[in-house]
Amino acid sequence: MPIIETGRAKNIAKFEYFILFISGFGVTYNPTKVPIKLVSLNTTIQ
């Protein structure tokens, strides 16, 4: 029987991966909305 990972830990891991992914864009990633700026996303995860 396969083990299915669910819950908060998996969501946090995916969110951290997402932040790492958009960090790779550098200055190209520059959204106008504050909640989705890289600084805001990094403070959300802490």
PDB file with one MODEL, atoms N, CA, C and O in Angstrom:
MODEL        1
ATOM      1  N   MET A   1       0.848  -1.175   0.000  1.00  0.00           N
ATOM      2  CA  MET A   1       0.000   0.000   0.000  1.00  0.00           C
ATOM      3  C   MET A   1       0.893   1.238   0.000  1.00  0.00           C
ATOM      4  O   MET A   1       1.797   1.339   0.830  1.00  0.00           O
ATOM      5  N   PRO A   2       0.660   2.178  -0.911  1.00  0.00           N
ATOM      6  CA  PRO A   2       1.509   3.373  -0.994  1.00  0.00           C
ATOM      7  C   PRO A   2       1.261   4.320   0.187  1.00  0.00           C
ATOM      8  O   PRO A   2       0.160   4.391   0.733  1.00  0.00           O
ATOM      9  N   ILE A   3       2.299   5.027   0.552  1.00  0.00           N
ATOM     10  CA  ILE A   3       2.189   6.022   1.611  1.00  0.00           C
ATOM     11  C   ILE A   3       1.868   7.362   0.958  1.00  0.00           C
ATOM     12  O   ILE A   3       2.592   7.821   0.075  1.00  0.00           O
ATOM     13  N   ILE A   4       0.790   7.977   1.393  1.00  0.00           N
ATOM     14  CA  ILE A   4       0.374   9.257   0.827  1.00  0.00           C
ATOM     15  C   ILE A   4       0.680  10.349   1.849  1.00  0.00           C
ATOM     16  O   ILE A   4       0.176  10.334   2.972  1.00  0.00           O
ATOM     17  N   GLU A   5       1.522  11.299   1.428  1.00  0.00           N
ATOM     18  CA  GLU A   5       1.861  12.403   2.316  1.00  0.00           C
ATOM     19  C   GLU A   5       0.842  13.519   2.126  1.00  0.00           C
ATOM     20  O   GLU A   5       0.624  13.988   1.009  1.00  0.00           O
ATOM     21  N   THR A   6       0.238  13.928   3.195  1.00  0.00           N
ATOM     22  CA  THR A   6      -0.700  15.039   3.141  1.00  0.00           C
ATOM     23  C   THR A   6      -0.493  15.912   4.352  1.00  0.00           C
ATOM     24  O   THR A   6       0.215  15.546   5.290  1.00  0.00           O
ATOM     25  N   GLY A   7      -1.103  17.045   4.323  1.00  0.00           N
ATOM     26  CA  GLY A   7      -1.102  17.901   5.492  1.00  0.00           C
ATOM     27  C   GLY A   7      -0.161  19.070   5.401  1.00  0.00           C
ATOM     28  O   GLY A   7       0.388  19.396   4.349  1.00  0.00           O
ATOM     29  N   ARG A   8      -0.001  19.680   6.538  1.00  0.00           N
ATOM     30  CA  ARG A   8       0.749  20.931   6.664  1.00  0.00           C
ATOM     31  C   ARG A   8       2.207  20.804   6.227  1.00  0.00           C
ATOM     32  O   ARG A   8       2.714  21.676   5.522  1.00  0.00           O
ATOM     33  N   ALA A   9       2.874  19.755   6.626  1.00  0.00           N
ATOM     34  CA  ALA A   9       4.293  19.598   6.296  1.00  0.00           C
ATOM     35  C   ALA A   9       4.510  19.559   4.787  1.00  0.00           C
ATOM     36  O   ALA A   9       5.453  20.163   4.277  1.00  0.00           O
ATOM     37  N   LYS A  10       3.656  18.863   4.087  1.00  0.00           N
ATOM     38  CA  LYS A  10       3.796  18.780   2.638  1.00  0.00           C
ATOM     39  C   LYS A  10       3.510  20.139   1.988  1.00  0.00           C
ATOM     40  O   LYS A  10       4.200  20.540   1.051  1.00  0.00           O
ATOM     41  N   ASN A  11       2.503  20.836   2.485  1.00  0.00           N
ATOM     42  CA  ASN A  11       2.188  22.160   1.944  1.00  0.00           C
ATOM     43  C   ASN A  11       3.326  23.144   2.171  1.00  0.00           C
ATOM     44  O   ASN A  11       3.639  23.946   1.291  1.00  0.00           O
ATOM     45  N   ILE A  12       3.942  23.090   3.339  1.00  0.00           N
ATOM     46  CA  ILE A  12       5.066  23.979   3.626  1.00  0.00           C
ATOM     47  C   ILE A  12       6.243  23.655   2.722  1.00  0.00           C
ATOM     48  O   ILE A  12       6.904  24.562   2.216  1.00  0.00           O
ATOM     49  N   ALA A  13       6.509  22.395   2.518  1.00  0.00           N
ATOM     50  CA  ALA A  13       7.613  21.985   1.643  1.00  0.00           C
ATOM     51  C   ALA A  13       7.385  22.478   0.221  1.00  0.00           C
ATOM     52  O   ALA A  13       8.320  22.950  -0.425  1.00  0.00           O
ATOM     53  N   LYS A  14       6.171  22.375  -0.267  1.00  0.00           N
ATOM     54  CA  LYS A  14       5.870  22.853  -1.624  1.00  0.00           C
ATOM     55  C   LYS A  14       5.950  24.369  -1.705  1.00  0.00           C
ATOM     56  O   LYS A  14       6.399  24.911  -2.715  1.00  0.00           O
ATOM     57  N   PHE A  15       5.521  25.056  -0.657  1.00  0.00           N
ATOM     58  CA  PHE A  15       5.596  26.512  -0.634  1.00  0.00           C
ATOM     59  C   PHE A  15       7.048  26.974  -0.624  1.00  0.00           C
ATOM     60  O   PHE A  15       7.399  27.938  -1.305  1.00  0.00           O
ATOM     61  N   GLU A  16       7.892  26.289   0.145  1.00  0.00           N
ATOM     62  CA  GLU A  16       9.321  26.618   0.159  1.00  0.00           C
ATOM     63  C   GLU A  16       9.944  26.380  -1.211  1.00  0.00           C
ATOM     64  O   GLU A  16      10.787  27.159  -1.655  1.00  0.00           O
ATOM     65  N   TYR A  17       9.534  25.311  -1.879  1.00  0.00           N
ATOM     66  CA  TYR A  17      10.026  25.048  -3.227  1.00  0.00           C
ATOM     67  C   TYR A  17       9.583  26.152  -4.187  1.00  0.00           C
ATOM     68  O   TYR A  17      10.356  26.586  -5.041  1.00  0.00           O
ATOM     69  N   PHE A  18       8.341  26.601  -4.044  1.00  0.00           N
ATOM     70  CA  PHE A  18       7.816  27.683  -4.875  1.00  0.00           C
ATOM     71  C   PHE A  18       8.636  28.956  -4.683  1.00  0.00           C
ATOM     72  O   PHE A  18       8.974  29.629  -5.657  1.00  0.00           O
ATOM     73  N   ILE A  19       8.957  29.288  -3.432  1.00  0.00           N
ATOM     74  CA  ILE A  19       9.766  30.474  -3.155  1.00  0.00           C
ATOM     75  C   ILE A  19      11.148  30.334  -3.778  1.00  0.00           C
ATOM     76  O   ILE A  19      11.669  31.286  -4.358  1.00  0.00           O
ATOM     77  N   LEU A  20      11.732  29.166  -3.661  1.00  0.00           N
ATOM     78  CA  LEU A  20      13.043  28.912  -4.271  1.00  0.00           C
ATOM     79  C   LEU A  20      12.967  29.053  -5.791  1.00  0.00           C
ATOM     80  O   LEU A  20      13.872  29.607  -6.415  1.00  0.00           O
ATOM     81  N   PHE A  21      11.899  28.557  -6.373  1.00  0.00           N
ATOM     82  CA  PHE A  21      11.710  28.622  -7.820  1.00  0.00           C
ATOM     83  C   PHE A  21      11.608  30.063  -8.302  1.00  0.00           C
ATOM     84  O   PHE A  21      12.274  30.442  -9.265  1.00  0.00           O
ATOM     85  N   ILE A  22      10.778  30.873  -7.639  1.00  0.00           N
ATOM     86  CA  ILE A  22      10.636  32.256  -8.107  1.00  0.00           C
ATOM     87  C   ILE A  22      11.854  33.098  -7.755  1.00  0.00           C
ATOM     88  O   ILE A  22      12.084  34.135  -8.378  1.00  0.00           O
ATOM     89  N   SER A  23      12.632  32.675  -6.775  1.00  0.00           N
ATOM     90  CA  SER A  23      13.880  33.371  -6.466  1.00  0.00           C
ATOM     91  C   SER A  23      14.853  33.276  -7.634  1.00  0.00           C
ATOM     92  O   SER A  23      15.683  34.162  -7.839  1.00  0.00           O
ATOM     93  N   GLY A  24      14.742  32.206  -8.386  1.00  0.00           N
ATOM     94  CA  GLY A  24      15.607  32.005  -9.541  1.00  0.00           C
ATOM     95  C   GLY A  24      15.381  33.024 -10.651  1.00  0.00           C
ATOM     96  O   GLY A  24      16.248  33.216 -11.504  1.00  0.00           O
ATOM     97  N   PHE A  25      14.239  33.670 -10.645  1.00  0.00           N
ATOM     98  CA  PHE A  25      13.963  34.689 -11.660  1.00  0.00           C
ATOM     99  C   PHE A  25      14.719  35.985 -11.400  1.00  0.00           C
ATOM    100  O   PHE A  25      14.881  36.802 -12.307  1.00  0.00           O
ATOM    101  N   GLY A  26      15.177  36.176 -10.178  1.00  0.00           N
ATOM    102  CA  GLY A  26      15.916  37.389  -9.839  1.00  0.00           C
ATOM    103  C   GLY A  26      15.028  38.618  -9.919  1.00  0.00           C
ATOM    104  O   GLY A  26      13.885  38.595  -9.462  1.00  0.00           O
ATOM    105  N   VAL A  27      15.551  39.688 -10.498  1.00  0.00           N
ATOM    106  CA  VAL A  27      14.803  40.952 -10.576  1.00  0.00           C
ATOM    107  C   VAL A  27      13.658  40.890 -11.575  1.00  0.00           C
ATOM    108  O   VAL A  27      12.810  41.782 -11.596  1.00  0.00           O
ATOM    109  N   THR A  28      13.620  39.858 -12.399  1.00  0.00           N
ATOM    110  CA  THR A  28      12.528  39.696 -13.353  1.00  0.00           C
ATOM    111  C   THR A  28      11.200  39.486 -12.634  1.00  0.00           C
ATOM    112  O   THR A  28      10.157  39.938 -13.107  1.00  0.00           O
ATOM    113  N   TYR A  29      11.237  38.801 -11.493  1.00  0.00           N
ATOM    114  CA  TYR A  29      10.026  38.595 -10.703  1.00  0.00           C
ATOM    115  C   TYR A  29       9.795  39.835  -9.862  1.00  0.00           C
ATOM    116  O   TYR A  29      10.435  40.022  -8.827  1.00  0.00           O
ATOM    117  N   ASN A  30       8.878  40.681 -10.311  1.00  0.00           N
ATOM    118  CA  ASN A  30       8.606  41.933  -9.632  1.00  0.00           C
ATOM    119  C   ASN A  30       7.102  42.215  -9.668  1.00  0.00           C
ATOM    120  O   ASN A  30       6.659  43.072 -10.434  1.00  0.00           O
ATOM    121  N   PRO A  31       6.306  41.506  -8.848  1.00  0.00           N
ATOM    122  CA  PRO A  31       4.867  41.729  -8.867  1.00  0.00           C
ATOM    123  C   PRO A  31       4.509  43.077  -8.238  1.00  0.00           C
ATOM    124  O   PRO A  31       5.267  43.611  -7.428  1.00  0.00           O
ATOM    125  N   THR A  32       3.371  43.613  -8.611  1.00  0.00           N
ATOM    126  CA  THR A  32       2.938  44.895  -8.062  1.00  0.00           C
ATOM    127  C   THR A  32       2.229  44.733  -6.728  1.00  0.00           C
ATOM    128  O   THR A  32       2.235  45.659  -5.916  1.00  0.00           O
ATOM    129  N   LYS A  33       1.628  43.598  -6.484  1.00  0.00           N
ATOM    130  CA  LYS A  33       0.910  43.364  -5.228  1.00  0.00           C
ATOM    131  C   LYS A  33       1.885  42.929  -4.138  1.00  0.00           C
ATOM    132  O   LYS A  33       2.678  42.006  -4.327  1.00  0.00           O
ATOM    133  N   VAL A  34       1.812  43.604  -3.001  1.00  0.00           N
ATOM    134  CA  VAL A  34       2.736  43.361  -1.901  1.00  0.00           C
ATOM    135  C   VAL A  34       2.672  41.932  -1.357  1.00  0.00           C
ATOM    136  O   VAL A  34       3.724  41.358  -1.076  1.00  0.00           O
ATOM    137  N   PRO A  35       1.486  41.330  -1.194  1.00  0.00           N
ATOM    138  CA  PRO A  35       1.452  39.983  -0.603  1.00  0.00           C
ATOM    139  C   PRO A  35       2.181  38.905  -1.403  1.00  0.00           C
ATOM    140  O   PRO A  35       2.553  37.872  -0.848  1.00  0.00           O
ATOM    141  N   ILE A  36       2.387  39.132  -2.694  1.00  0.00           N
ATOM    142  CA  ILE A  36       3.079  38.107  -3.489  1.00  0.00           C
ATOM    143  C   ILE A  36       4.508  38.496  -3.850  1.00  0.00           C
ATOM    144  O   ILE A  36       5.148  37.835  -4.667  1.00  0.00           O
ATOM    145  N   LYS A  37       5.007  39.571  -3.239  1.00  0.00           N
ATOM    146  CA  LYS A  37       6.417  39.916  -3.421  1.00  0.00           C
ATOM    147  C   LYS A  37       7.263  38.901  -2.662  1.00  0.00           C
ATOM    148  O   LYS A  37       6.799  38.303  -1.691  1.00  0.00           O
ATOM    149  N   LEU A  38       8.482  38.709  -3.096  1.00  0.00           N
ATOM    150  CA  LEU A  38       9.358  37.699  -2.514  1.00  0.00           C
ATOM    151  C   LEU A  38       9.599  37.937  -1.026  1.00  0.00           C
ATOM    152  O   LEU A  38       9.648  36.984  -0.250  1.00  0.00           O
ATOM    153  N   VAL A  39       9.746  39.174  -0.628  1.00  0.00           N
ATOM    154  CA  VAL A  39       9.970  39.493   0.784  1.00  0.00           C
ATOM    155  C   VAL A  39       8.771  39.059   1.631  1.00  0.00           C
ATOM    156  O   VAL A  39       8.944  38.492   2.710  1.00  0.00           O
ATOM    157  N   SER A  40       7.567  39.322   1.146  1.00  0.00           N
ATOM    158  CA  SER A  40       6.364  38.936   1.871  1.00  0.00           C
ATOM    159  C   SER A  40       6.235  37.418   1.950  1.00  0.00           C
ATOM    160  O   SER A  40       5.851  36.882   2.989  1.00  0.00           O
ATOM    161  N   LEU A  41       6.552  36.727   0.863  1.00  0.00           N
ATOM    162  CA  LEU A  41       6.457  35.274   0.869  1.00  0.00           C
ATOM    163  C   LEU A  41       7.449  34.662   1.850  1.00  0.00           C
ATOM    164  O   LEU A  41       7.136  33.685   2.531  1.00  0.00           O
ATOM    165  N   ASN A  42       8.651  35.241   1.922  1.00  0.00           N
ATOM    166  CA  ASN A  42       9.646  34.723   2.852  1.00  0.00           C
ATOM    167  C   ASN A  42       9.231  34.930   4.294  1.00  0.00           C
ATOM    168  O   ASN A  42       9.505  34.074   5.135  1.00  0.00           O
ATOM    169  N   THR A  43       8.581  36.032   4.609  1.00  0.00           N
ATOM    170  CA  THR A  43       8.141  36.256   5.982  1.00  0.00           C
ATOM    171  C   THR A  43       6.938  35.380   6.325  1.00  0.00           C
ATOM    172  O   THR A  43       6.716  35.059   7.492  1.00  0.00           O
ATOM    173  N   THR A  44       6.168  34.997   5.320  1.00  0.00           N
ATOM    174  CA  THR A  44       5.025  34.124   5.548  1.00  0.00           C
ATOM    175  C   THR A  44       5.470  32.747   6.014  1.00  0.00           C
ATOM    176  O   THR A  44       4.815  32.144   6.863  1.00  0.00           O
ATOM    177  N   ILE A  45       6.547  32.253   5.486  1.00  0.00           N
ATOM    178  CA  ILE A  45       6.997  30.901   5.778  1.00  0.00           C
ATOM    179  C   ILE A  45       7.660  30.797   7.151  1.00  0.00           C
ATOM    180  O   ILE A  45       7.761  29.697   7.696  1.00  0.00           O
ATOM    181  N   GLN A  46       8.106  31.896   7.713  1.00  0.00           N
ATOM    182  CA  GLN A  46       8.823  31.831   8.989  1.00  0.00           C
ATOM    183  C   GLN A  46       7.915  31.706  10.138  1.00  0.00           C
ATOM    184  O   GLN A  46       8.369  31.639  11.280  1.00  0.00           O
TER     185      GLN A  46
ENDMDL
END
